[in-house]
Amino acid sequence: MAFSLDDLDQRVALRAAASPDESYTAKLIAAGIERSAKKFGEEATELVIATVGRDAANARAEAADVLYHLLVLLRAAGVPLSEVMDELERRTAQSGLAEKAARPMGGV
């Protein structure tokens, strides 16, 4: 069976419930949402650099970091992954261009 985003989310949940002395995930969350957001931004930037540099091996590693840190950030913000997935499912009912145009400020 393939490892899924739900599997990762469950691991993040378990580690978030641990002591910050024993879990990097718990330590990030205990440091506040700003720390989780900063870490996510750093990892996203590293992914952009790897992909623009056409470094596939590094892009894979950075993409894994981005997914992990996204789930940590969502947990710190109190936003369940299931709600994000529901939002993605809702958006599949229309084209991406129509969805963007429907946003306030014309998709900006």
Secondary structure, DSSP 8 states (H G I E B T S, - for coil): ----HHHHHHHHHHHHTS-TTT-HHHHHHHT-HHHHHHHHHHHHHHHHHHHHTT-HHHHHHHHHHHHHHHHHHHHHHT--HHHHHHHHHHHTTS-HHHHHHHSGGGG-
